[in-house]
Amino acid sequence: MTIRLHLQLFAALAFAALFGLATAAADPVFVPGSRIGLTPPTGMSPSKRFLGFEDVVKDSAITMSEFPAQAYLELERGFSADALKAQGVIVERREDIALKEAKGFIIVARQPSAKGDTRKWALVAVAGDLTALITAQSPDSAKDTYSDEAFHAAFASFVVRATVPSSEQLAILPYAMTELSGFRPLRTASDGAALLTDGPHDVAPIAEQSYILMMVPVGEMPSPDQRGKLARQYLADTPGVKDIHIIRAEPMRIGNSQGFEILAEGKEVRSNNDVMLAQWLQFGSSSTSANAGPRPPRCMGQNLSPTARHT
């Protein structure tokens, strides 16, 4: 998700009811899959729908996003009073905050509307190799529960853990991965996105170590004669690779489902070194119902490897 989109979400965030209240944790809580932890205000519990915490009864929430450390300066510029004013958010104050092993600042703001003001807060902090963006919102009617002091205390409890356990990352995926063949997860998300590597570094050019990118695409099931075109479109959007040349592209079966395989070569953007790509697109099975609509591709996987390691 881009920083621009996060600014828009900060201006327009709204959540529907899902589940009731839970007791607050005394110690920092790490939402599954996230390196960011904090002690949420009393009345908020981890959300099952997004990365953060929520109190659906009072229509209040905290959302958390992670960026590389170098994103801090861009976020600092993006959360200026003028940038937020353009989104309809009025900044009341900006203040630096003392954090353990991190530096950051807090924005306190409000967004007027015909239904009443919505109070908004944001913490932008950098700790080691990670920049965190934590945003919160609560209607003015809930200010007795979710005051400036309550969110300031939550932000002040911000901590970052070095890694997320692999078992925790795999558990949040909507599918099972039982055989990793030496790969380990770097990042996963509840929407099915997963990035894995078999190299020693958490972040390294594709020309130095192999990666597998898994996604669950959204969209209608293409007809058989359009599946190759769709697969090529996904391949063209591969991050970090340019000058992609397809070696082989053909339909295949993956388990009991229809699929499409592409083998290709290209160049890593930063180093210009040669890399090999393998992409597999698996399509959801068709329903036996005559009235069932088309279904989207069920899963897509890409293997990106240095040419010297391709077998």
ABEGO torsion letter per residue (X at the ends): XBAAAAAAAAAABBBBBABBBBBBBABBBBBBGBABBBBBBBGBBBBAABBEBBBAAAGBBBBBBBBBAAAAAAAAAAABAAAAAAAGBBBABBBBBBBBGBBBBBBBBBBBBAAEBBBBBBBBBBBEABBBBBBBBBBAAAAAABBAAAAAAAAAABBBBABBBAAAAAAABABBBABAGGBBBABBBAAGBBBBBABABABBBAAABBBBBBBBBBEBBBBAAAAAAAAAAAAAABBGBBGBBBABBBBBBBEABBBBBBBBBBBBAAAGBBBBBBBBBBBBBBBABAABBBBBBABBBBBBBBAAABX
